[in-house]
Amino acid sequence: MMTLAEELKGRLRVAFEACGIEGAALERVGVGSATDLRFGDYQSNAAMVIAKQAKQNPRALAEAVIEKLDVAGLAEMEIAGPGFLNFRVPPETFATRVKEMSRDERLGVSRVAVPERITLDFSAPNVAKPMHVGHIRSTIIGDSLSRIGRFLGHEVITDNHIGDWGTQFGMVIWAWKKELNRDDLEKDPLGELLRLYRIANEAGKADETLREACREELVKLQQGDEENHKIWTECVGYSLRGLERMYERLDVSFDHWMGESAYNDRLQGVIDSLMEAGLARESSGALCVFSSGEGKPEADPFQIQKKEGWENNPMIVRKSDGGFNYATTDLATIDFRVEKWGAKKILYVVDHRQGLHFRQLFDVARRRGHEDVELVHVSFGTILGKDGKPLKTRSGDLPQLEDVLNDARDAARITIEERSKLEDSGEKDDLAELIGISAVKFTELSHHRMSDYVFDLEKMVALEGDTAPYLQYSYVRVRSIFRKVEGEIDLKGAAVSLTEDAEVHLARMLIRFAEVLPVVLGDYRPNLLATYLLELARAFHSFFEACPVLKAEEAQRNSRLVLCETTARVLKKGLSLLGVAVPERM
């Protein structure tokens, strides 16, 4: 189903062609939602952009285009300022579009014409440690992008690239042999493994020989020691059980859990290929990749500016002790994903502080022959406490994710006790869990991914404001209308007629669902969908206050019920694409 914006763009392009515009200039023809509804519903600055390139008068070009433009039945046209083209859509067009949308199981959203095979790497916690607040952003952003990508028709392969072969295992193995509590391991595997890690970490700080003992345990593991490998296998197994419980609570799943250990047998091959291609050389005992020298220093991830000038900033692929590192594993991972999964686009949803690593990684991957693979670092900012500093506990540690979710659930329970009409305690508990986790997710996704934001539970679970509970309440409010309907109503055969401004605006917002959704993947910004849903909910509440539904005459009642039903479906589908569930009662 073609969106109204797409249809207007197509007709506008035909008009530009009729005015002699051709070639690359036609690619500049675009139509977008108007920033100010006083001037129309859609607008285009194409005449101004193309006129400048063609050295024509923009207003004169706009006037010529309008003479050739046929938008009968879709919109009325006018020129504003030096050559803006404004489209004003009549209520009849909106009504027709909403009716078509209400009959479509996809709510007007078309699948992409050319699906992509996208590998999505997100969450990636370290094994033997519980997930903490720092994993919220990667996990929730990545999950929403996978949902939206699949709905749009892309083939999305999700991979949880867990850290299951890092230096922490030497510490955990050392403490395992001395301090393991089997009962606690069964009850709370991640908690017990974290306790062991902390024992080793504190012991190492106090005694250098113990730190060396932990390193020796790691070396034994890497060299295939049977006892250490058995402990490592148990650690991973118990950790995955704990992580799976957390992901189940978050309603997040993965196609693959390909940890760092999965690529061990590929690492030496990566090193060999780098050396054979002349891309790596030894420096201070380590094997490093240096700049290709192709670009300017300021854009070169292998150059760093010091007082004395630009200096080398190489990527280490083998440490001086002969060990491999993240860079080696990440290069092997790209090889695997391209060879085994046929990856053409790989998205890494990772903290912005890893920006330099990914710039170097992508550069080396390109030089190794992966020029046709699109590699993208989908970076994000920091979660802050109310003091404006990165969120931490009083002891200075990162809050555990489970504690964060429990706090959100408890805060939601307080709101439910104050505002909900539910009487059953168990139903209230279930609703508190749903709202609490939804609040955490939506707060994350309602912000631009590169923005820092303050983690404020009271605001997050409030029924007012830009929150998940507000949207969930909006959905419940729509559904409550249908519980009051008496008898059977055939909405499929109902005509849609828009006579009030609030009806027109709700219809305007409904048809934009199909326009907003594809844009989300343009810059990997779920906040665009979150913002749209908030605007839709506000439009519905204005409509609900201004336009009686069940008390209206039959034809008007049924028309308004179509608007209500479609609103509920869009809210539910839009929130589900963000990973947010909706209750039927609150």
KOLDO-47859 format. One record per residue (C-alpha): residue number from 1; x negated, y, z negated. Coordinates in Angstrom, 1 decimal, always signed. Layout:
N
   num       c1       c2       c3
   NUM        X        Y        Z
...
This chain:
586
   num       c1       c2       c3
     1     +0.0     +0.0     +0.0
     2     -1.6     +3.2     +1.2
     3     -1.6     +6.0     -1.5
     4     -0.1     +9.4     -0.7
     5     -3.6    +11.0     -0.9
     6     -4.9     +8.5     +1.6
     7     -2.0     +9.1     +4.0
     8     -2.5    +12.8     +3.8
     9     -6.2    +12.4     +4.4
    10     -5.6    +10.3     +7.5
    11     -3.2    +12.8     +9.0
    12     -5.6    +15.7     +8.1
    13     -8.4    +13.9     +9.8
    14     -6.3    +13.5    +13.0
    15     -5.6    +17.2    +12.9
    16     -9.3    +18.0    +12.6
    17    -10.1    +15.7    +15.6
    18     -7.4    +17.6    +17.6
    19     -9.3    +20.8    +16.8
    20    -12.5    +19.4    +18.3
    21    -14.2    +18.2    +15.1
    22    -15.9    +14.9    +15.5
    23    -18.8    +12.7    +14.3
    24    -20.2    +13.0    +10.9
    25    -18.2    +16.2    +10.2
    26    -15.0    +14.1    +10.0
    27    -16.5    +12.2     +7.0
    28    -16.2    +15.4     +5.1
    29    -12.4    +15.4     +5.3
    30    -11.0    +14.6     +1.9
    31     -7.8    +15.1     -0.1
    32     -7.7    +15.2     -3.9
    33     -5.2    +16.0     -6.6
    34     -4.8    +19.7     -7.2
    35     -6.4    +21.1    -10.2
    36     -3.6    +23.6    -10.7
    37     +0.0    +22.4     -9.9
    38     +1.1    +26.0     -9.2
    39     -0.7    +25.7     -5.9
    40     +0.6    +22.3     -4.9
    41     +0.1    +18.6     -5.6
    42     -2.9    +17.9     -3.4
    43     -5.6    +20.0     -1.9
    44     -8.6    +19.9     +0.5
    45    -11.6    +22.1     +1.0
    46    -12.5    +20.3     +4.2
    47    -11.9    +23.4     +6.4
    48    -14.3    +25.5     +4.4
    49    -17.0    +22.8     +4.3
    50    -16.8    +21.9     +8.0
    51    -16.5    +25.6     +9.1
    52    -19.7    +26.4     +7.3
    53    -21.5    +23.6     +9.0
    54    -20.1    +24.5    +12.4
    55    -20.6    +28.3    +11.8
    56    -16.9    +29.0    +12.2
    57    -14.5    +31.2    +10.3
    58    -13.0    +28.8     +7.6
    59     -9.6    +30.5     +7.5
    60     -9.3    +30.4    +11.3
    61    -10.2    +26.7    +11.3
    62     -7.7    +26.0     +8.6
    63     -5.0    +27.8    +10.6
    64     -5.9    +25.8    +13.7
    65     -5.7    +22.6    +11.7
    66     -2.3    +23.3    +10.3
    67     -0.9    +23.9    +13.8
    68     -2.1    +20.4    +14.7
    69     -1.2    +18.7    +11.4
    70     +1.9    +16.5    +11.1
    71     +2.9    +15.8     +7.5
    72     +6.6    +15.7     +8.0
    73     +8.3    +13.8     +5.3
    74     +5.2    +13.8     +3.1
    75     +4.4    +17.4     +2.1
    76     +4.6    +21.1     +2.9
    77     +1.4    +22.9     +3.8
    78     -0.1    +26.3     +3.0
    79     -3.5    +28.0     +3.2
    80     -5.0    +29.6     +0.1
    81     -7.9    +32.0     -0.2
    82    -10.7    +31.6     +2.4
    83     -9.4    +28.3     +3.7
    84     -8.2    +25.9     +1.0
    85     -5.5    +23.6     +2.3
    86     -2.7    +22.9     -0.2
    87     -0.1    +20.2     +0.0
    88     +3.1    +20.5     -1.9
    89     +5.0    +17.2     -2.1
    90     +8.9    +17.4     -2.2
    91    +10.8    +15.4     -4.9
    92    +12.2    +13.1     -2.2
    93     +8.7    +11.9     -1.3
    94     +7.8    +11.2     -4.9
    95    +11.1     +9.3     -5.3
    96    +10.4     +7.1     -2.3
    97     +6.9     +6.4     -3.5
    98     +8.0     +5.5     -7.0
    99    +10.6     +3.2     -5.7
   100     +8.0     +1.4     -3.5
   101     +5.7     +1.2     -6.5
   102     +8.4     -0.3     -8.8
   103     +8.9     -3.1     -6.3
   104     +5.1     -3.9     -6.1
   105     +3.6     -6.4     -8.5
   106     +0.3     -4.4     -8.1
   107     +2.0     -1.1     -8.8
   108     +0.8     +0.4     -5.6
   109     -2.9     -0.5     -6.1
   110     -4.4     -2.0     -2.9
   111     -7.3     -4.4     -2.9
   112    -10.5     -3.0     -1.5
   113    -11.0     -3.5     +2.2
   114    -14.6     -4.8     +1.8
   115    -15.0     -6.7     -1.5
   116    -18.4     -6.7     -3.1
   117    -20.1     -9.5     -5.0
   118    -21.1     -7.7     -8.3
   119    -23.2     -9.2    -11.1
   120    -22.4     -7.4    -14.3
   121    -25.0     -7.7    -17.1
   122    -23.6     -6.4    -20.4
   123    -23.5     -6.8    -24.2
   124    -26.7     -9.0    -24.5
   125    -27.1     -9.3    -28.3
   126    -30.1    -10.9    -29.8
   127    -29.6    -14.5    -31.1
   128    -30.2    -15.0    -34.8
   129    -28.8    -11.6    -35.6
   130    -25.2    -10.4    -36.0
   131    -23.9     -7.9    -33.5
   132    -24.0     -4.4    -34.8
   133    -22.4     -1.0    -33.9
   134    -25.0     -0.5    -31.1
   135    -23.4     -3.4    -29.2
   136    -20.0     -1.7    -29.0
   137    -20.6     +0.5    -26.0
   138    -22.3     -2.1    -23.7
   139    -19.7     -4.8    -24.6
   140    -16.6     -2.6    -24.2
   141    -17.7     -0.6    -21.1
   142    -19.0     -3.8    -19.4
   143    -15.8     -5.7    -20.1
   144    -13.6     -2.9    -18.8
   145    -15.6     -2.6    -15.6
   146    -15.3     -6.3    -15.0
   147    -11.5     -6.2    -15.4
   148    -11.1     -3.2    -13.1
   149    -13.5     -4.6    -10.5
   150    -11.7     -7.9    -10.3
   151     -8.3     -6.2    -10.1
   152     -9.5     -4.1     -7.2
   153    -10.5     -7.3     -5.4
   154    -14.3     -7.5     -6.0
   155    -16.0    -10.7     -6.9
   156    -17.5    -10.0    -10.3
   157    -19.9    -12.4    -12.0
   158    -20.4    -11.5    -15.7
   159    -23.5    -12.5    -17.5
   160    -24.4    -12.2    -21.2
   161    -28.2    -12.0    -21.0
   162    -28.7    -12.8    -24.7
   163    -32.1    -12.4    -26.4
   164    -32.8    -16.0    -27.3
   165    -36.6    -16.1    -26.9
   166    -37.9    -13.0    -28.6
   167    -40.4    -12.3    -31.4
   168    -37.7    -12.6    -34.1
   169    -37.8    -16.4    -33.7
   170    -41.2    -16.7    -35.2
   171    -39.9    -14.9    -38.2
   172    -36.7    -16.9    -38.5
   173    -38.5    -20.2    -38.0
   174    -41.0    -19.4    -40.7
   175    -38.3    -18.5    -43.2
   176    -36.1    -21.4    -42.1
   177    -38.7    -23.8    -43.2
   178    -38.9    -22.2    -46.7
   179    -35.6    -20.6    -47.5
   180    -32.8    -22.1    -45.5
   181    -29.4    -22.5    -47.2
   182    -27.5    -25.1    -45.2
   183    -24.1    -24.4    -46.8
   184    -24.3    -20.7    -46.0
   185    -25.5    -21.5    -42.5
   186    -22.2    -23.5    -41.9
   187    -20.0    -20.8    -43.5
   188    -21.6    -17.7    -42.0
   189    -24.3    -18.7    -39.4
   190    -25.2    -15.2    -38.3
   191    -25.3    -13.9    -41.9
   192    -27.6    -16.6    -43.0
   193    -29.9    -16.2    -40.0
   194    -30.1    -12.5    -40.6
   195    -31.0    -13.2    -44.2
   196    -33.8    -15.4    -43.1
   197    -35.0    -12.8    -40.7
   198    -35.0    -10.1    -43.4
   199    -37.0    -12.4    -45.8
   200    -39.7    -12.9    -43.2
   201    -39.7     -9.2    -42.2
   202    -40.1     -8.0    -45.8
   203    -42.7    -10.7    -46.5
   204    -44.7     -9.6    -43.4
   205    -44.7     -6.0    -44.5
   206    -46.2     -6.9    -47.9
   207    -48.7     -9.5    -46.6
   208    -50.5     -9.3    -43.2
   209    -51.3    -13.0    -43.4
   210    -47.6    -13.9    -43.5
   211    -47.0    -11.7    -40.5
   212    -49.7    -13.7    -38.7
   213    -48.1    -17.0    -39.9
   214    -44.8    -15.9    -38.2
   215    -46.6    -15.1    -35.0
   216    -48.2    -18.6    -35.1
   217    -44.7    -20.2    -35.5
   218    -43.7    -18.3    -32.3
   219    -46.7    -19.4    -30.4
   220    -46.0    -23.0    -31.4
   221    -42.4    -22.6    -30.2
   222    -43.6    -21.2    -26.9
   223    -46.1    -24.1    -26.5
   224    -43.4    -26.7    -27.0
   225    -43.9    -27.7    -30.6
   226    -41.2    -30.3    -31.3
   227    -40.2    -29.2    -34.8
   228    -40.0    -25.5    -33.9
   229    -38.1    -26.2    -30.7
   230    -35.6    -28.2    -32.7
   231    -35.1    -25.3    -35.2
   232    -34.8    -22.9    -32.3
   233    -32.1    -25.1    -30.7
   234    -30.2    -25.1    -34.0
   235    -30.6    -21.3    -34.3
   236    -29.2    -20.7    -30.9
   237    -26.3    -23.1    -31.4
   238    -25.3    -21.6    -34.7
   239    -25.7    -18.1    -33.3
   240    -23.5    -18.7    -30.3
   241    -20.8    -20.0    -32.6
   242    -20.9    -16.8    -34.5
   243    -21.0    -14.6    -31.3
   244    -18.2    -16.5    -29.7
   245    -16.0    -15.8    -32.7
   246    -16.8    -12.1    -32.4
   247    -16.1    -12.0    -28.6
   248    -12.8    -13.9    -29.1
   249    -11.8    -11.2    -31.6
   250    -12.7     -8.6    -29.0
   251    -11.0    -10.5    -26.2
   252    -14.2    -10.4    -24.2
   253    -15.5    -13.3    -22.1
   254    -18.3    -14.1    -19.8
   255    -18.9    -16.3    -16.8
   256    -22.4    -17.1    -17.9
   257    -24.6    -16.9    -21.0
   258    -28.0    -16.9    -19.3
   259    -30.4    -16.0    -22.1
   260    -34.1    -15.1    -21.7
   261    -35.1    -18.7    -22.3
   262    -33.3    -19.8    -19.1
   263    -36.1    -18.1    -17.1
   264    -39.2    -19.5    -18.9
   265    -40.1    -21.8    -16.0
   266    -39.9    -18.9    -13.5
   267    -42.2    -16.4    -15.4
   268    -45.6    -17.7    -14.1
   269    -44.2    -17.7    -10.6
   270    -43.3    -14.0    -11.0
   271    -46.9    -13.2    -12.1
   272    -48.4    -15.2     -9.3
   273    -46.2    -13.5     -6.7
   274    -47.1    -10.0     -8.1
   275    -50.8    -10.8     -7.9
   276    -50.6    -12.4     -4.4
   277    -48.8     -9.3     -3.1
   278    -51.4     -7.0     -4.7
   279    -48.7     -5.3     -6.8
   280    -50.3     -6.1    -10.2
   281    -53.8     -5.8    -11.6
   282    -55.5     -6.2    -15.0
   283    -55.8     -3.2    -17.3
   284    -57.3     -3.4    -20.8
   285    -56.7     -7.2    -20.7
   286    -53.0     -6.9    -19.7
   287    -51.5     -7.4    -16.3
   288    -49.8     -4.3    -15.1
   289    -47.9     -2.8    -12.1
   290    -48.9     +0.7    -11.2
   291    -47.4     +3.4     -9.0
   292    -46.9     +2.8     -5.3
   293    -48.0     +6.4     -4.7
   294    -45.0     +7.0     -2.4
   295    -43.2     +9.8     -4.1
   296    -43.8    +13.0     -6.1
   297    -45.2    +12.4     -9.6
   298    -42.2    +13.9    -11.4
   299    -39.9    +11.3     -9.7
   300    -42.3     +8.4    -10.2
   301    -41.6     +6.1    -13.2
   302    -45.2     +5.0    -13.2
   303    -46.5     +8.5    -13.8
   304    -46.4    +10.5    -17.0
   305    -47.3    +14.1    -17.5
   306    -49.8    +15.0    -20.2
   307    -51.6    +18.3    -21.0
   308    -54.5    +17.2    -18.7
   309    -52.1    +16.4    -15.8
   310    -50.4    +13.3    -14.5
   311    -51.5    +10.0    -15.9
   312    -50.7     +6.3    -15.1
   313    -47.7     +4.9    -16.9
   314    -47.8     +1.2    -15.8
   315    -45.3     -1.5    -16.4
   316    -46.8     -4.4    -18.3
   317    -45.8     -7.8    -17.0
   318    -48.2     -9.9    -19.0
   319    -49.6     -8.9    -22.4
   320    -53.2     -9.0    -23.3
   321    -52.6    -12.1    -25.4
   322    -51.3    -13.9    -22.3
   323    -47.6    -13.6    -23.4
   324    -44.8    -12.5    -21.1
   325    -42.3     -9.7    -22.0
   326    -38.9     -8.2    -21.1
   327    -40.2     -6.9    -17.8
   328    -41.4    -10.4    -16.7
   329    -38.1    -12.0    -17.7
   330    -36.0     -9.2    -16.0
   331    -37.9     -9.7    -12.7
   332    -37.3    -13.4    -12.9
   333    -33.6    -12.8    -13.7
   334    -33.2    -10.7    -10.5
   335    -34.8    -13.4     -8.5
   336    -32.4    -16.0     -9.9
   337    -29.3    -13.8     -9.5
   338    -30.1    -13.1     -5.8
   339    -31.1    -16.8     -5.0
   340    -28.4    -18.6     -6.9
   341    -25.5    -16.2     -7.1
   342    -26.1    -14.3     -3.8
   343    -26.0    -11.0     -5.8
   344    -25.9     -7.8     -3.7
   345    -25.2     -5.4     -6.5
   346    -26.3     -5.9    -10.1
   347    -25.1     -3.6    -12.8
   348    -26.9     -3.3    -16.2
   349    -24.7     -1.7    -18.9
   350    -27.5     -0.7    -21.3
   351    -28.3     +2.2    -23.6
   352    -29.7     +5.3    -21.9
   353    -32.9     +5.0    -23.9
   354    -33.9     +2.1    -21.7
   355    -33.8     +4.3    -18.6
   356    -37.6     +4.3    -18.0
   357    -37.7     +0.4    -18.2
   358    -34.9     +0.1    -15.5
   359    -36.5     +2.7    -13.2
   360    -39.7     +0.8    -13.3
   361    -37.9     -2.6    -13.0
   362    -35.9     -1.5    -10.0
   363    -38.9     -0.1     -8.3
   364    -40.9     -3.3     -8.7
   365    -38.0     -5.4     -7.6
   366    -37.7     -3.3     -4.4
   367    -41.4     -3.7     -3.7
   368    -41.1     -7.5     -4.2
   369    -38.6     -7.7     -1.4
   370    -35.2     -7.0     -2.9
   371    -34.6     -3.8     -0.9
   372    -31.1     -5.0     +0.1
   373    -29.9     -5.5     -3.5
   374    -28.3     -2.5     -5.2
   375    -29.6     -2.2     -8.8
   376    -27.7     +0.2    -11.1
   377    -28.4     +1.2    -14.7
   378    -25.0     +2.0    -16.1
   379    -26.3     +3.9    -19.1
   380    -24.5     +5.4    -22.1
   381    -25.0     +7.7    -25.1
   382    -24.9     +7.2    -28.8
   383    -22.2     +6.6    -31.4
   384    -22.5     +9.3    -34.2
   385    -21.4     +9.5    -37.8
   386    -19.3    +12.4    -39.1
   387    -22.6    +14.1    -39.9
   388    -23.4    +14.3    -36.2
   389    -26.3    +11.8    -36.5
   390    -26.5     +8.2    -35.1
   391    -24.1     +6.1    -37.1
   392    -25.8     +4.2    -39.9
   393    -24.9     +2.7    -43.3
   394    -26.0     +4.3    -46.5
   395    -29.0     +2.0    -46.6
   396    -30.1     +3.3    -43.2
   397    -29.2     +0.1    -41.3
   398    -26.9     -0.1    -38.3
   399    -23.4     -1.1    -39.4
   400    -22.5     -4.7    -38.5
   401    -19.9     -4.9    -35.8
   402    -17.7     -7.2    -37.9
   403    -17.7     -4.6    -40.7
   404    -16.8     -1.9    -38.2
   405    -13.8     -3.9    -36.8
   406    -12.7     -4.8    -40.4
   407    -12.8     -1.2    -41.4
   408    -10.7     -0.3    -38.3
   409     -8.2     -3.0    -39.1
   410     -7.9     -1.8    -42.7
   411     -7.5     +1.9    -41.5
   412     -4.8     +0.8    -39.1
   413     -3.0     -1.2    -41.9
   414     -2.7     +2.1    -43.9
   415     -1.2     +3.9    -41.0
   416     +1.3     +1.0    -40.5
   417     +2.4     +1.1    -44.1
   418     +3.0     +4.8    -43.7
   419     +4.7     +4.9    -40.3
   420     +5.9     +1.4    -39.2
   421     +9.5     +0.1    -39.6
   422     +8.2     -3.5    -39.6
   423     +9.1     -5.4    -42.8
   424     +7.2     -8.7    -42.5
   425     +3.8     -8.6    -44.1
   426     +2.3    -11.1    -41.6
   427     +3.6     -9.1    -38.7
   428     +2.0     -6.0    -40.2
   429     -1.3     -7.8    -40.5
   430     -1.3     -8.9    -36.9
   431     -0.4     -5.4    -35.8
   432     -3.2     -3.9    -37.9
   433     -5.7     -6.2    -36.2
   434     -4.4     -5.4    -32.8
   435     -4.3     -1.6    -33.4
   436     -7.6     -1.5    -35.2
   437     -9.6     -3.2    -32.4
   438     -7.7     -1.3    -29.7
   439     -8.6     +1.9    -31.5
   440    -12.3     +1.1    -31.4
   441    -12.1     +0.1    -27.8
   442    -10.1     +3.1    -26.5
   443    -12.2     +5.6    -28.4
   444    -15.2     +4.2    -26.7
   445    -13.6     +4.2    -23.2
   446    -11.9     +7.6    -23.5
   447    -15.3     +9.4    -23.6
   448    -17.6     +9.8    -20.6
   449    -20.1     +7.0    -21.0
   450    -23.1     +9.4    -21.2
   451    -21.5    +11.5    -24.0
   452    -22.2    +10.9    -27.6
   453    -19.1    +10.7    -29.8
   454    -18.2    +10.8    -33.5
   455    -16.9     +7.5    -35.0
   456    -13.9     +8.8    -37.1
   457    -11.6     +5.9    -38.1
   458     -8.8     +8.2    -39.4
   459     -8.5     +9.9    -36.0
   460     -8.9     +6.7    -34.0
   461     -5.9     +4.9    -35.6
   462     -3.6     +8.0    -35.6
   463     -0.4     +7.8    -33.7
   464     -0.9    +11.3    -32.5
   465     -3.8    +12.6    -30.3
   466     -5.9    +10.9    -27.6
   467     -5.8     +7.5    -29.2
   468     -4.9     +3.9    -28.4
   469     -2.0     +3.9    -31.0
   470     -0.5     +6.9    -29.2
   471     -0.5     +5.0    -25.9
   472     +0.8     +1.8    -27.6
   473     +3.5     +3.7    -29.3
   474     +4.4     +5.3    -25.9
   475     +4.8     +1.8    -24.4
   476     +6.9     +0.6    -27.4
   477     +9.1     +3.7    -27.1
   478     +9.8     +2.9    -23.4
   479    +10.6     -0.7    -24.1
   480    +12.9     +0.3    -26.9
   481    +15.1     +2.0    -24.4
   482    +15.8     -1.3    -22.6
   483    +16.7     -3.0    -25.9
   484    +19.6     -0.6    -26.1
   485    +20.9     -1.3    -22.6
   486    +24.2     -3.0    -22.6
   487    +24.9     -5.6    -19.9
   488    +22.9     -6.5    -16.9
   489    +21.4     -3.8    -14.7
   490    +19.9     -4.4    -11.2
   491    +17.1     -2.0    -11.0
   492    +15.7     -3.5     -7.8
   493    +18.7     -2.1     -6.0
   494    +18.8     +1.2     -7.8
   495    +18.0     +4.4     -5.9
   496    +15.5     +6.9     -7.3
   497    +16.6    +10.5     -7.3
   498    +14.5    +13.3     -9.0
   499    +16.4    +16.4     -9.9
   500    +14.6    +17.7    -13.0
   501    +11.1    +19.0    -13.3
   502    +10.2    +16.5    -15.9
   503    +11.4    +13.6    -13.7
   504     +9.3    +15.0    -10.8
   505     +6.2    +15.3    -12.9
   506     +6.5    +11.8    -14.3
   507     +6.9    +10.5    -10.8
   508     +3.9    +12.5     -9.7
   509     +1.8    +11.0    -12.5
   510     +3.0     +7.4    -11.8
   511     +1.9     +7.4     -8.2
   512     -1.6     +8.6     -9.2
   513     -2.3     +5.3    -10.8
   514     -3.4     +3.8     -7.5
   515     -5.4     +6.9     -6.7
   516     -7.3     +7.0    -10.0
   517     -8.2     +3.3    -10.4
   518    -10.6     +3.0     -7.4
   519    -12.5     +6.1     -8.4
   520    -13.4     +4.5    -11.8
   521    -16.0     +2.3    -10.1
   522    -17.4     +5.2     -8.1
   523    -19.5     +6.3    -11.1
   524    -18.6     +3.5    -13.5
   525    -16.4     +5.7    -15.7
   526    -13.5     +4.0    -17.5
   527    -12.8     +7.3    -19.2
   528    -11.1     +8.4    -15.9
   529     -8.5     +5.7    -16.4
   530     -8.2     +6.4    -20.1
   531     -7.6    +10.1    -19.4
   532     -5.0     +9.3    -16.7
   533     -3.0     +7.0    -19.1
   534     -3.0     +9.8    -21.8
   535     -1.6    +12.2    -19.1
   536     +1.0     +9.7    -18.1
   537     +2.1     +9.1    -21.6
   538     +2.5    +12.9    -22.2
   539     +4.5    +13.2    -19.0
   540     +6.8    +10.4    -20.2
   541     +7.4    +12.0    -23.6
   542     +8.2    +15.3    -21.9
   543    +10.6    +13.4    -19.6
   544    +12.2    +11.5    -22.5
   545    +12.9    +14.7    -24.4
   546    +14.3    +16.6    -21.4
   547    +16.2    +13.9    -19.6
   548    +18.8    +11.7    -21.3
   549    +18.5     +8.1    -20.0
   550    +21.3     +5.9    -21.4
   551    +23.8     +8.7    -21.7
   552    +23.4     +9.8    -18.1
   553    +25.9     +8.8    -15.4
   554    +25.3     +5.4    -13.9
   555    +23.3     +6.4    -10.8
   556    +21.2     +8.8    -12.7
   557    +20.8     +6.4    -15.6
   558    +19.5     +3.7    -13.3
   559    +17.2     +6.1    -11.5
   560    +15.7     +7.1    -14.8
   561    +15.5     +3.5    -16.0
   562    +13.3     +2.8    -12.9
   563    +11.0     +5.6    -14.0
   564    +10.9     +4.1    -17.5
   565    +10.3     +0.6    -16.4
   566     +7.5     +1.6    -14.0
   567     +5.9     +3.8    -16.8
   568     +5.9     +0.8    -19.1
   569     +4.3     -1.4    -16.5
   570     +1.6     +1.1    -15.7
   571     +0.8     +1.7    -19.3
   572     +0.5     -2.0    -20.0
   573     -1.5     -2.8    -16.9
   574     -3.8     +0.3    -17.3
   575     -4.5     -0.5    -20.9
   576     -5.1     -4.2    -20.1
   577     -7.8     -3.1    -17.6
   578     -9.4     -1.3    -20.5
   579     -9.2     -4.5    -22.6
   580     -6.5     -3.0    -24.8
   581     -3.4     -5.0    -25.7
   582     +0.1     -3.6    -26.3
   583     +2.6     -4.7    -29.0
   584     +6.3     -4.9    -28.3
   585     +7.2     -3.4    -31.7
   586     +5.3     -1.1    -34.0
